[in-house]
Amino acid sequence: MMVANRPRWLPLTLVAVGVLAMPFAQPLARAYDVVLNAQGEYLDAYLINGTEPPPRVVFIDPDPPQPDDPKSPPPRVGRHVNGKVCFFPKGFGPKGGFVIADDTYREACLDRSQPQARCSVTKRHKRNYVGKDPDGWGVFKKNGKWAKRVIHVDVEGEFSDANQPQGTVDPQGCAFDEKGNLFATDVGHGNPGSADGAFLVFFPGKKKRYDTYCFLDKKLGAPGMPVRDDAGNFYIPEPALLKVTKFSAPFPTSAADCDNPEHLVTTPPAKTVFLASSANLVVPAGIARVPMSDHFYLDSVIAPTIAEFDANGGFVRTIVPVGVPKNPLGVDVGADGTIYYAELNLDPVQNSPRCGSVSRVRFDGSDTPLAPEQLGHYLRFPDGVTVVDSSRLHVKLEKLPAAPEIDPTRCGGE
């Protein structure tokens, strides 16, 4: 089985933060929460259906059981994914479908010393078809199956299996607005103090193919996953620069607003510091909106903690004390207010990821956060967390295969 070479950038600024999916298309009836977490290039699903501990199943699997055997049975989905899940607004993309960062061609065909057998499949109707899309945001149906489309920036000329040019370095975050525009973040190389990450927007266009785009900013510090408020502002953690940045209108409406070789907007959005590094949050990495509120939950990946902040970036309260979470990254909130988050569990000396986990914080009757509970362990670089109503996923979740327990040595040990 192919395992992603993680991290592709230094762990001090690991960013693949959780944000709330924008619920433009409401389900007819609520069933139960499903916590989606990308780890090891898989997308796991934790079923919060009353069973304790919650079952963990595989929603998206990356590879065939025997990747080098052309006769190996195909995986259920067969895509390498990372980061946050973002559902299309009504009228855009596959009905009920979503996007998530997708680096399948590079992981399966370029970064392996021997490309997988399915990399030679060129006919789209074949189940093992991979395609040759550069890294971007894969389009998926509501059953988790790939729609055989990847939204990505242009690359110059033809690219070969030996050298794929990258229009983006490390796609991660996503968020839609009500017009169907896809806003996304590219982490860049993520080196401490560096500022080569990007914030961009893809436009659906007349055929809703998302073939055109503009860069809103190309000098962000390992930007995490954006979250959008009711007024249309975007908030993006920049752990490499120790801050959270707020982007406000004006935003481009078409590629005509960035008609230049760099695809960079000629009139950039307003940009302000929402929150700088402080005693309450040293290296902001993950952000999620507090339900029924204009507040936010933010986590710090170094001096690890999770805290609540108000609409002006003011500290409200501590949710998980410093040193308790194991380097939290992605974060999201369930229908009952429960907070779910991914933990990298960095080695304190090497700063490299060890076996990560997914945990939750529930609240008592007086809205006091309880002690964290671990849901999943022995995970490989868990990053994005998305909580979704199970009725939005058109698949029998309980029938999906249980996520396997792996040897701790395969994810860096405890």
C-alpha positions in Angstrom: 0.0 0.0 0.0 1.3 3.4 -0.9 1.8 5.8 2.0 2.3 9.5 1.4 5.7 10.9 2.1 4.5 13.2 5.0 5.4 15.9 5.8 6.3 17.6 2.6 7.1 20.7 4.6 8.5 21.2 8.1 6.3 20.1 11.0 6.8 23.4 12.9 4.3 24.9 10.5 2.1 21.9 9.7 -1.1 23.3 8.5 -4.1 21.5 7.3 -6.7 23.1 9.5 -10.4 22.2 10.0 -13.1 24.6 9.1 -16.9 24.4 9.0 -18.4 23.2 5.7 -20.9 25.7 4.5 -24.4 24.1 4.7 -26.0 25.6 1.7 -28.0 22.5 0.9 -29.8 21.3 4.0 -30.7 17.6 4.4 -34.3 16.8 4.7 -33.9 15.1 8.1 -31.0 14.8 10.5 -29.6 11.4 11.1 -26.3 11.5 13.1 -22.9 13.2 12.8 -20.1 11.7 10.8 -16.6 13.0 11.5 -14.5 12.8 8.4 -10.7 12.8 8.9 -8.0 12.7 6.2 -5.0 10.6 7.4 -2.4 8.6 5.6 -4.0 9.7 2.3 -7.3 7.9 3.4 -10.5 9.6 4.4 -11.8 7.9 7.5 -15.3 8.3 8.9 -16.2 8.2 12.6 -19.9 7.3 13.0 -21.3 9.2 15.9 -24.4 6.9 16.0 -24.6 6.1 19.7 -22.2 3.2 19.6 -19.2 3.7 22.0 -16.6 4.0 21.0 -17.7 5.4 17.6 -17.0 3.0 14.7 -14.2 4.1 12.4 -14.7 3.1 8.7 -12.9 3.9 5.5 -14.8 6.3 3.3 -12.1 6.9 0.7 -9.3 4.5 0.2 -6.2 5.5 -1.9 -4.8 2.3 -3.5 -5.6 -1.2 -4.7 -4.6 -4.0 -2.2 -1.6 -4.8 -4.4 -0.7 -1.6 -6.3 1.9 -3.3 -8.4 -0.3 -6.1 -9.6 -2.4 -5.2 -12.7 -4.9 -7.9 -11.7 -5.4 -6.6 -8.2 -9.0 -5.8 -7.5 -9.6 -2.0 -7.6 -10.2 0.0 -4.4 -13.7 1.3 -3.6 -12.6 4.9 -4.5 -8.8 4.9 -5.2 -7.8 8.5 -4.6 -5.1 10.1 -2.4 -6.7 12.8 -0.3 -5.8 15.4 2.3 -7.3 18.1 4.3 -10.9 19.4 4.6 -14.1 18.3 2.9 -16.2 21.1 1.3 -19.7 20.4 -0.2 -20.8 22.2 -3.3 -23.6 24.7 -2.9 -26.9 23.7 -4.6 -26.7 23.8 -8.3 -22.9 23.3 -8.6 -20.8 20.2 -9.0 -22.3 16.7 -8.7 -25.6 16.8 -6.8 -24.7 16.6 -3.2 -21.0 16.2 -4.0 -17.9 17.7 -2.5 -14.2 18.6 -3.0 -11.1 17.7 -1.1 -7.4 18.2 -1.8 -6.3 15.4 -4.2 -2.7 14.4 -5.0 -3.3 11.0 -6.5 -1.3 11.2 -9.7 1.8 12.4 -7.9 1.5 9.9 -5.0 0.6 6.9 -7.1 2.6 7.5 -10.3 5.4 10.1 -9.8 6.7 9.7 -6.3 7.0 6.0 -6.4 10.2 4.4 -7.7 7.9 2.0 -9.6 4.6 3.6 -10.6 1.5 1.6 -9.8 0.1 -0.8 -12.4 -3.0 1.3 -12.7 -1.0 4.4 -13.7 -1.0 3.0 -17.3 -4.8 3.0 -17.5 -5.8 5.7 -19.9 -9.5 4.9 -20.5 -11.8 7.0 -18.2 -14.5 4.3 -17.9 -12.0 1.8 -16.3 -12.3 1.5 -12.6 -8.5 1.8 -12.1 -8.3 5.0 -14.1 -6.0 7.6 -12.4 -5.6 10.4 -14.9 -2.7 12.8 -15.1 -4.1 15.8 -13.2 -1.6 18.0 -11.3 -2.3 18.3 -7.5 -5.5 20.1 -6.8 -9.0 19.6 -5.4 -10.7 16.3 -6.4 -14.4 16.3 -7.2 -16.4 13.5 -5.6 -20.0 12.3 -5.6 -22.0 12.1 -2.3 -21.2 8.4 -2.1 -17.5 9.2 -2.0 -16.7 8.0 -5.5 -14.5 10.1 -7.6 -16.3 12.1 -10.3 -13.1 11.9 -12.5 -12.4 15.6 -12.3 -9.7 17.5 -10.4 -9.9 21.3 -10.1 -6.4 22.7 -10.4 -4.4 25.7 -11.8 -2.9 25.6 -15.3 0.5 24.1 -15.8 2.7 25.2 -18.7 3.1 22.8 -21.6 2.9 19.0 -21.4 4.2 17.2 -18.3 5.8 13.8 -18.2 5.7 11.0 -15.7 9.2 11.9 -14.6 8.7 15.6 -14.1 5.2 17.0 -13.3 5.2 20.8 -13.0 3.3 22.1 -10.0 1.0 25.1 -10.3 0.4 24.7 -6.6 2.8 23.1 -4.1 0.6 21.6 -1.4 -3.2 22.1 -1.9 -5.1 21.8 1.4 -8.0 24.1 2.4 -11.3 24.9 0.7 -14.5 26.9 1.2 -17.4 27.8 -1.1 -19.4 31.0 -1.2 -23.1 31.2 -2.1 -22.2 31.9 -5.8 -20.4 28.6 -6.1 -16.9 30.1 -6.2 -14.3 27.7 -4.7 -11.8 29.5 -2.4 -8.8 27.4 -1.6 -5.4 27.5 0.1 -2.0 26.1 -0.9 0.3 25.6 2.0 3.5 26.1 0.0 6.7 24.7 1.4 5.8 25.8 4.9 9.3 26.5 6.2 9.4 28.5 9.4 9.1 32.2 8.7 8.5 31.5 5.0 5.7 33.2 3.0 5.2 31.2 -0.2 1.7 29.9 0.5 -1.3 31.1 -1.5 -5.0 31.9 -1.3 -6.9 31.5 -4.6 -10.4 31.3 -6.0 -11.8 29.1 -8.8 -14.9 30.3 -10.8 -17.6 27.8 -11.9 -18.0 29.5 -15.3 -20.7 28.9 -17.8 -20.2 25.1 -17.9 -19.5 25.0 -14.1 -16.1 23.3 -14.8 -14.0 25.6 -12.5 -11.4 26.0 -15.3 -10.6 29.7 -14.5 -9.2 31.2 -11.3 -7.4 34.1 -9.7 -4.8 34.2 -6.9 -5.8 36.5 -4.1 -2.4 36.3 -2.3 0.8 34.5 -3.0 2.8 35.4 0.1 1.1 33.6 3.0 2.9 31.8 5.8 1.8 28.1 5.4 -1.9 29.0 5.2 -4.3 26.7 6.8 -7.9 25.9 5.8 -10.1 29.0 5.5 -13.4 29.5 7.4 -16.0 32.0 6.1 -18.3 34.1 8.3 -21.9 35.2 7.6 -20.7 38.5 6.2 -18.5 36.8 3.6 -15.1 37.4 5.3 -12.5 34.6 5.2 -10.2 33.8 8.2 -6.9 31.9 7.5 -4.4 30.8 10.0 -0.8 31.4 9.0 1.3 29.4 11.5 4.6 30.1 9.7 4.0 33.8 10.5 2.3 33.2 13.8 -1.1 34.9 13.0 -4.6 34.5 11.7 -5.4 36.8 8.7 -8.9 38.1 7.8 -9.7 38.7 4.1 -12.6 41.0 3.3 -14.2 42.3 0.1 -13.6 43.2 -2.7 -13.2 39.7 -4.1 -12.8 39.0 -7.8 -15.8 37.8 -9.8 -14.1 36.3 -12.8 -10.7 35.7 -14.4 -10.9 39.1 -16.0 -10.0 40.5 -12.6 -6.6 38.9 -12.8 -5.8 39.1 -16.5 -2.0 38.8 -16.2 0.6 35.9 -16.5 0.6 35.5 -12.7 -3.2 35.2 -12.4 -2.8 37.6 -9.4 -5.8 39.9 -8.7 -5.2 43.5 -9.7 -7.5 44.7 -6.9 -6.7 42.5 -3.9 -9.1 41.9 -1.0 -8.7 43.9 2.2 -6.3 42.1 4.5 -6.1 42.6 8.3 -4.6 40.7 11.2 -7.5 39.0 13.1 -5.3 37.4 15.7 -1.5 37.5 16.4 0.5 35.0 18.4 -0.2 35.5 22.1 0.0 33.7 25.4 -3.3 32.1 24.6 -2.3 30.9 21.2 1.3 30.6 20.2 1.1 29.0 16.7 -2.5 29.2 15.4 -3.1 26.3 13.0 -6.8 25.3 13.0 -10.0 27.3 13.1 -13.7 26.6 13.2 -16.8 28.7 13.9 -18.7 28.3 17.2 -22.3 27.3 16.3 -25.0 30.0 16.7 -22.3 32.6 17.5 -19.8 34.9 15.9 -17.0 33.3 17.9 -14.3 31.0 16.7 -12.4 28.0 18.1 -8.7 28.1 17.4 -6.0 25.6 18.1 -2.2 26.1 18.5 0.0 23.4 17.1 3.0 24.4 19.2 2.4 25.0 22.9 -0.6 22.9 22.0 -4.0 24.2 23.2 -7.6 24.9 22.0 -9.3 28.1 22.9 -12.4 30.2 22.0 -12.1 33.8 20.7 -14.7 36.4 19.9 -15.5 38.2 16.6 -12.7 40.7 17.2 -10.0 38.1 18.0 -10.3 38.6 21.7 -9.7 35.7 24.0 -12.8 34.2 25.6 -11.9 31.0 27.4 -9.7 27.9 27.2 -11.3 24.7 25.9 -8.3 22.3 26.2 -5.4 23.5 28.5 -1.9 23.9 27.2 0.0 20.6 26.9 -3.1 18.4 26.9 -3.8 18.1 23.2 -1.0 16.5 21.2 -0.3 19.2 18.6 -3.9 19.8 17.3 -4.4 20.7 13.7 -7.8 20.2 12.0 -10.9 21.1 14.0 -14.6 21.2 13.5 -17.9 21.2 15.5 -20.7 18.7 15.7 -24.5 19.4 15.7 -24.6 19.1 19.5 -21.6 21.5 19.9 -19.0 18.7 20.4 -15.5 19.7 19.2 -13.6 17.2 17.1 -9.9 17.7 16.3 -6.9 15.9 14.8 -3.6 15.6 16.7 -0.2 15.3 15.0 1.6 14.2 18.1 5.0 15.7 17.2 8.2 14.3 18.6 9.4 16.9 21.1 13.0 16.8 20.0 12.8 16.2 16.2 9.5 18.0 15.7 8.5 15.1 13.3 5.1 13.5 13.4 4.6 10.4 15.4 1.3 8.3 15.5 -1.5 10.9 15.5 -5.0 10.7 16.7 -8.6 12.1 16.6 -10.2 13.3 19.8 -13.3 15.1 20.9 -14.4 17.5 23.7 -18.0 17.3 24.9 -19.7 19.9 27.2 -21.7 19.3 30.4 -25.1 20.9 31.0 -23.5 24.2 32.1 -21.5 24.5 28.9 -18.3 23.6 30.6 -15.8 21.6 28.4 -15.2 18.1 29.7 -11.9 16.2 29.4 -10.9 15.2 25.9 -11.7 11.7 24.7 -9.6 9.9 22.1 -11.6 8.3 19.2 -8.9 7.2 16.8 -5.2 6.4 17.3 -2.2 5.1 15.3 -3.0 7.6 12.5 -0.5 8.8 9.9 -0.5 12.6 9.7 -4.2 13.3 10.5 -5.0 16.7 9.2 -8.4 17.9 8.1 -11.6 17.3 10.2 -15.1 17.8 8.8 -18.3 17.0 10.6 -21.3 16.3 8.4 -24.8 14.9 8.8 -24.8 11.3 7.7 -27.9 11.9 5.5 -25.6 13.9 3.1 -23.5 10.9 2.4 -25.3 8.6 0.0 -23.8 5.3 1.1 -24.5 2.7 3.8 -21.8 3.9 6.2 -22.2 0.9 8.6 -21.4 -1.4 5.7 -18.1 0.2 4.8 -15.0 -1.7 5.9 -13.6 -0.9 9.3 -10.5 1.2 9.3 -7.6 -1.2 10.0 -5.4 -0.9 13.1 -1.8 -0.5 12.0 1.5 -1.3 13.6 2.6 1.9 15.5 6.0 1.7 13.8 4.3 2.5 10.5 3.2 5.9 11.8 6.2 7.0 13.8 5.5 5.3 17.1 3.9 6.6 20.2 
